[in-house]
Amino acid sequence: MSSNCLQNYLAFAVPNSNPQPFLFPCHCNTNFVRPEQVSRLRCRKLSFGPLVPLAAAARSNGTAEDVEECEAREAVSCYLQELGVSNEESMEIALNSPKYVSMLIDSVRDLDDFSLWNSWSTTDDEKPPFKRKVYLMAKQKGDKGMLPFLESIGLTLSSATHLARYLSSKTLPTLIDKVKYLKKIFFADSDDGGLIARNARQMMMHLSISIDEDIQQTLSFFEKIQARRGGLHLLGSEDASFRYLIESFPRLLLLPKESHIKRLMEFLDDIGVAEGCKRQILLLFPPIIFYDIEKDVRPRLQAILKDGMKGKDFGQMLLKYPWILSRSILQNYENILIFFDDEKVPKISVAQAIKSCPLLLGLSVNKLKLVVEQFRNFGIRNQKLGKVIATSPQLLLQKPQEFHQVVCFLRDLGLDDDIIGRILGRCPEIFASSIGKTLKRKLDFLMGIGVSRSHLPRIIRKYPEFFVCDIHRALRPRMTYLMHVGLSKREVALMICRFSPLLGYSIDEVLKPKVEFLMNSMEKPISNVVEYPRYFSYSLEKKIKPRFWVLKDRNMECSLKNMLGKNDEEFSAEFGDRKMLVPPL
């Protein structure tokens, strides 16, 4: 029931001092009316006004069915209050359990049809009124108010009936309190921007091992949500998924709040999971809430931390991949460690890869073998393999054909397999990039500033990292800066062809200080860097300035290449053995 609906209903007891001449509906199809406007009880858009109890209004101008339905809800509300439920909550439950109310009405009518109410009457006079009959019927059901409450939180009546059998030891107020708490920890701050849904899809997509019952139940829960319009995007929505959460994991309603659930929340605090992130873990792996901290969680945690992991890493790993605590994932973790040990990959590299991308733990060893075999074809094995997976563990998640597509793309550019292997070892992120959205766009950018296609293979060989530079935040601003200080677009393109690492230099940390020193202190034109763009690769403080001050002290002039392209011995031999001078600060 929405807060507006409840406010409408509660307005019965608190007449408005400013009458409005309209009737207004609730989403539960219950209508509220002013006494003077009861001609129609079905849905019309009306505003607040002085209100009377719905049953009284219905008796004035409503049908018999309207009267019975309203009296039945009042009877349910009264019964729930006897069970210890507050007046407000009892009204909310009665308004949001239409199937339960209809069931009571049908049961009462059945007894009426067979004139069986004499045995229910508490007096010798006449049979009880309808409202009393519904009350007695609700009490006779023996579910202690569980059925209407469970329906009011979204369960179907059949699911509620099944679940109510297991809640016989609970009181309704206790159950209501438990549900409020569960909603709080699972759905507080429910606007997650689709993050939970994206993580759920990733976890499902990269699962290729035999799974245990806990993960199977979680997948079944996901499938119920996915079947709804909106799919897994609704996973973080209380209104959409709480019902399926309870139906999939009914034991949630039996867990002790203080001694069990709150202890888990405290444990998540201890391992560094932020308050707003706990719900992500719970929704992506609800069975975790049933685990015993000492018997289940800590031993499994130790099994993960024994191989190069640190305690502070576990909270983030759990947040990225809550399934890490399941038995099947832990067993597969051992298999993965054995596999990489056989491949002679350093343990620290494996630990780094898993810490950065714990989704790897859902991959079967057979799946990993296919990917590693592709790497081996390009000379990536042992320590080189360790470097690749530590730097870009997401490569192991790829399908073999995805890796092959990038290889073919590079071959089409004129690069042979030896060069491709070196690129893979140096910048593995490239092979996890989209060809259309990333790689081709970077090449189009270069050709857009005047780099010819024939120069692309050389640029890629010398500086493959440009493929992972952002065009708008890195590449374009750097090229724009060089043109701003006096170079033409053609000159910038020529510099890139001669020295492609120029694409990766920071404006503030590299380009600007060296341009200013060149033009202001050395008093050389900016065009000098066109002939020798490698100038930007040398340290300003350790090489450029010291050598310039030596030449200036000797009143000598030379090109940037002659000044910087020689090693220390060659420079000393040509320009003398005098001690290199560094200008005072």
N, C-alpha and C positions, 0 to 999 in steps of 0.2 A: 504494500500500500504506500502511495506517495505521501509526502508531508502535506501537500495541498488537500488530498482526500481526507486525511485525518483531521486537518483543521476544519474542513467542512462539517465533518461529523461532530467534532467537539463543540462546534458552534451551537449545537442543540441546547447545551447546558448554559451557554453564556450569550443571551440575546444581544444583538448589536444595537447600540443607541442611535445609530444613523440608518434608518430603514432604507433598503434598496428594493425596487419592485420586481425583482427577478428570482427565478429558480435556477439552481446550478447543479450540474451533475458531477459524480465522482467517476474515476476510471473503472471502478469495480461495478458500474451500472447501478449504484445506489443513488437515488436522487433526494435532494434536500429542498424543502419548500417553506415559504412563509405561510402562515395560517390562512391569509386572505387569498393566496394564489396556489391552490391545490388542484386546479382543474386538470393538469396533466402531470404525471409522475415520471414520464420517460425523458430521455436526454434532451434538454434544451439548454443553451448557454445563458445562464443567469447569474446574478451577482449575489453577494452576501446581504442578508436582511435579518430581522428578528425571526428566530427559528423555533420550531417545536419539535419534539421527537418525531422521527419519521413515521413510526407506526401510528401515532395519533393523527398525523396529516393524512396518511394513507387511508385511515378509517373514514375520513371526511369525504373524500372524493375518489379514492383509489379502488382498484378491482380487488376481489377477494384474494387473488394470488399475490398482489402487492402487499396486502395486509399480512398474510401468512409469512411471506419472506421477511418482512421487517420485524415481525414479532419473533420469528425464529432467530434472527441475528441478535435481537435483544436477549433472548433466552440463552444463547451461546455465550454472550458477553457476561451475563449474570453467573452462569456456571463457571466460567474461567475465573471470575473474581473470587468465587468461593474456593478455588484452588490456590489462591494467593497471588493472582495476577492483578496488576494495577488496573484501575478503571480505564485509563487511556490505552494501555496495551491490549486489554480485553476487547475494546471497541475495534482496534486496528486488526486484530486477529479475526474477529467475527466478520469484518468487512472484506477480508482477503481470503476467505475460505469458502467460496460459493459452492463448490462441489460437496463439501462436508455439510453445509447448511441444507442443500438440496437433498442429500441422503437422509438427513434427519426428518425433513418434511415428508419425503416419500415413505419413510418408516412409520411416521405418525398416521399418514393417510391409510396405509395398509391396515393398521390396527383399527382405524375408524371404520374401514370397509367391513371388517369382521366383528365390529362391536366388541372389541376386546379390552376397552379402556377401564371397565369396572374394576378389574384386578389392579390397576395402576392408581386408582383414586385413593386419596388419603382421608376422605370423608365418606360418610354414608349418603350424602345428598345427591350430587350429580357428578358427571364426569368432569375432569379438570379442563380448564380453558386451553386453547391451542398453545399459547406461550408456555404454559406449565407442562403440556405434553412434550414439547420439544426439549424443555429443560430435563424432564425425566428420561427422555430417550437418550440425550447426550450423556447423562449420568450412567445410564444402564449400559452404554457401549463399553465402559470400563477402560478407555484409553487414557484417562486422566488428563484430557485436554491436549494430548500430543497430536492427534490427527488434525484438528483445525490449525494448530500452530505450524506444523510441518507443511501443510498446504499453503499457509500464508507466506512462507519463506520461499515458495516456488516449486515444491515437490508436487508431483501428481498424487492424487488420492490413493492410487494403488501402491505407489512407492512409499507414501506416508504410512499406510496400513502395515506394510511389510516392516518398515523401520521401527514403528511404534512398539512392536513386540520386544525389541531389544532395549527399549528405554524404560521398561516397566519399573526399574529400580530408581529412576530419576523423578524428581518433582518438576512440574512445569516451570516455576520461577527459576530453578537451577538451570534447566535446559535453555530458557530464554537468555539468561546471563551468558551461558556458554556460546550460544550462537552469536550474540553481540560481540563477544571477544574474538571469536573466529573470524568474523567479518572484518574486525579491526585489523588483525594481523595479516590477513590475506588480501584485503582490499583497501587499506588506508592509502591515501594519495594515489588513487587508481588511474590517474592520467599519466601513463608511462610512455606515451608517444609511440606505442607499438613495439617497444623494446622487448617485452616478454614474448610477444608473438614471434618476433624475428628469431629470438634465441630458441624458442620451441621448434621452429621449422629447421633451424640449423642442427639441433640435436637429433631430430628425427632423420634428417637427410644424411647425416654422417654416422649412422649406426649400422654396422654390418657384422655384428656378432650375435651369438645366441644370448638371449636376455633372460633375466630372472623374473619372478612374479611381480616384484615392486615396479620394475620398468614397464612390464606388460600392463599393469593396472594404470600406470601413468599414461601410456600410449592410448589406452582405451578412453581415458578421461579426455585427452586431447582430441580424439576422434569424435567424441560427442559434441565438443565445442565446434570443431571444424565443420560438422554437418549443418550447423546453423548458418543462416545468411550473415555474412560478416566474417565467418571462419575464425581462425585462431586470433584474429585481432580482438575478439571478444574475451579472450582468456583472462585479461586483467579487469574485466567489468563485473562488478558484484551482481548486478541485475541479470546478466546473461549467464554467468558460470557458477554462481554459488549453488544453485540447485544440482548441477552435474557434479560438483565437487562433493557434496554430501551423498549423492546417490552412488558415486564411485568409491568413496571412502567413508562409509557410515560410521566406522569406529571413531571418527573425529569427535562425534557427540558423546562418546563414552570416556574420552581421555580426561584424567584429572587436570584441572586448570593450573592449580598452584604447584603441585608436586611434579608435574611432567611438562606441560606446554611452556610454562614460564621459565622452567629450567633450560629448555632448548633455546628460548629467546636470549637468555643470559649467556649461554654458550656461544651463540652467534656474535654477541657483543664481544666476548673474550677473544675471538679469533679475528676481530677487526671488521665484521660486516656492519655497515652503517644501518641505522634504523630504517631509513627509507628503502633499503635494498633487500631486507629480509623477506618481504613478500615475493620477490622474484624467485628466491630459492624455494620457498614453500609452494608456489604455484607451478614451478617447473618440475618439482619432485615432491609431491605431497607426502609420500611414504616416509620421508625423513622425520616427520613429526611423530611417528610411532617409535622411532629408534630410541633405545636407552643410551644416554650419554656415555656412561662408563662401560657398558657391555658391548655396545655396537659402534658408537661414533669414535671414541678415542682410540680403540685398537685399529680401526680402519685408517684413521688419521696417521697413526704411527707407521702403518704399512706403506703409506705414500711418502712420508717424510724421510724414510731411511735411505733413499737413493738420491742424495744431492739436493733435496728440497729443504726449505726452511719453514719454520712454523708460521712466520708472518706471511708467507706466500699462500698458505692454505685457504684463508678467508677469500682472497680474490679468485683462487681456482674454483672454490665451491660456488662463488657467485657466477662465474662464467659457465660452469658445468656441474650443476647440482647432482647429476647422476654419478659423480665420482665416488659417492659413498655406497653405491649398490654393489652387491656381491659379484655380479657378472662383470661390471666395469673393473673392479679391483683384480679379478682373476685375469682379465685381458691386459691390465697394466703389467702384471708379471710376465705375460707372454711377450709384450712389446719390449720390455727390458731385455729379455733373453734374445729376442730377434736382433736388436741393435748391438748387443754384446757380441753376437756371432759375426756381425758385420764389422766389428772392430771400430765402432763409433764411440768416441769418448763419452763416458757417463754424464759428464757435466753438460755436454751438448744436448743429450737426450733430455736431461732434466730441464734445461732451458726451453727446449721445444715444447715440452708438455706443460710447463708453467705458463708459457705464453699462449698456448693453444690447446687446452685440455680436451677439446673435441676429438683430438687424436686418439683418446682412450676408447672411443667407440668404434674404431676401425679394427677390422680383423687383420691378423698378420698376413694373410694371403693378399689382402688389398694393399698393404704396405709393400709387399714383395714386388708387385707390379710396378709401383712408382719408383722404388729404389733401383729396379732393373733398368728403367729408362735412364736414370741418372748415371748408372754405371756405364752405359753406352757412350757417354760423353766424358768419361774419365773421372767422374765424381764418386769417390769411395773413401772409406776409412775416415781420416780427419777432415778431408774436404767435404764428405757427406755430413759430418757433424756440424761444420760451419754453415752449410746450406740449410739444414733443418733447424738449427738454432736461430738463424737469421730470418728464415721464411718458412716456419712450420706449416703454414697453410698450403704449401705445395703438396704436402702429403695427403691433403684432403681432396685434391683434384682427381678427376677422372683421367685415365691415361690419354684419351683423345684430346683433352684440353691442353695438356702439356705439349702434345705432338703438334697442335695447331700453331702454338707460338714458335716452335722449332721451324715449322714450314714457313711461317711469316719471315723469320730471320734469314732462312735460306733463300727466299725469294728476293731479299735485299742484296744478295751476293755474298753472304757470310758462309764460310765452310764450317764443318762440324767441330773442328779444333777450336775455332774462334768462338763458336756457340758454347762449347764446353767451358772456355775461359770466362765467358760472360756469365754463365750459370754459376760458376764458382765465385765470381766477383760481385754480382748483383742478382741474386736469385729472385728478388721481388718481381723482376720483369716477367718471369714465367708464370706468375700468379695474376698478371694484369690482363685486363680485357683488351683484345686486339683493336676492336672498333672504338671503344670509349677512351682508351688510353694510348696505346702504341701508335696507331695511325694518326691520332690527333697531334702527337708530339712531332711526328715527321711532317705533317701538314704545316705546323707552326714554323719549323725550320725552312721549309721551302717557301713559306709566305714571306720570310724576310730576305729571300734571295739565295739560299743555299741550293745548289743544283743537286738533282737526285744522284748523280754520279759520285758526289762527295759523301753521301750518307753512310756507306759502309765504313769509311775511314773514321768518320765522327763517332759512329757506334763502337768501333773497336777501341778507340782511345778513351771514350767517356760514355759507356753504356748507362751510367747512372742518370743521364738526362731524361731517360724514359720514366723515371719515377719522380722527376721534379714537377711541381705544379705550374701550369702555364700562367695562370692569372696572378699567383702570389710570388712566383720566383722567376720563371723564364722571361716573360714579357717585361716586368719591371727592370730587370738587369739590362736587357737590350735597349729599352727606352732610356735608361740612364746613360749608356754609352753614346747614344745619339744626342742626348741633351748636352753632353760636354763637347760636342763638336764633330762627331763621326757620322758619316752617312750610313744609310742602311746597307749599301753595298760593301762598305768598309767593315761594318760589323759582321756581315756574312762571311767576308774573306777571313777575318780573324777567327771565326768559329771553325772554318775549314782547316786553318793552320793549327789551331790549338783549341780543340773542343772542350777541355775541362773548364774553359772560360764560362761555359753555361752554368756551372755550379757554384760560382763565387758570389758570396754575399756582397751586397752594395755597401753597407755600412762598415763591415769588418775588413773587406779586401779592396773592392774596386775604388771606392771614394778616397780612402787615405792614400792609395798609391797614385791615383790620378792627380790629386792635389799636390803631392810631393813632386811628381814629374813636372807639372806645369808651374808651380810656385817656387820650389826650392831648386830644382834642376834647370828650370827655365827652358824646357824642351816642349815642342808642340805636341799636341795629343796624337797627331798622325804617326809619331814614332812607334806607338804600340801596334799599329796596323802591320808593320813589318816584323815586329817581334812581340806578339801577344803573350808569349811565355813570361814576359815581364811580370805579369800579375801572379805568377806561381811562386815567386821568390819572397822570402820574408823581408818585410820593410825594415825592421829593426836589426836583424841579424846579417842581412846581405846587401840590400839596396843602399841603405844609408851609409854603412861603413865604406863600401867601395866608392860611392859617389864622393864622400869627403876625402878619401885618398886621392882621387883624380883631381878634385878641386884644389887640394893643397899643393899638388904638383902642376896646377894650371894646365891640365890636359883635358882634351875632349875625345870622346869615342862613342860609338853607337851603343844602344842598350844591349845588343847581342854580345859585343865585345866586352862590355862591362860585366855582364852577368852570366854569360854562357860558358865561362872558363871556371875550372876548379881553382881552389886557393893557390896551389902550386903554380899553375899556369898564369894566374893573375899576378902573382908576386914576381914571376920571371919576366913578364912583359912590362910591368909598371913599377918595378923596383922592390927592394926588400924592406922598405920603410914600414914601420908598424902602422897597421890600419887605424885610422883615427875615427872616433865616434863623436859627433857634435855634442857639446854640453847640453844638458836638459834645461 
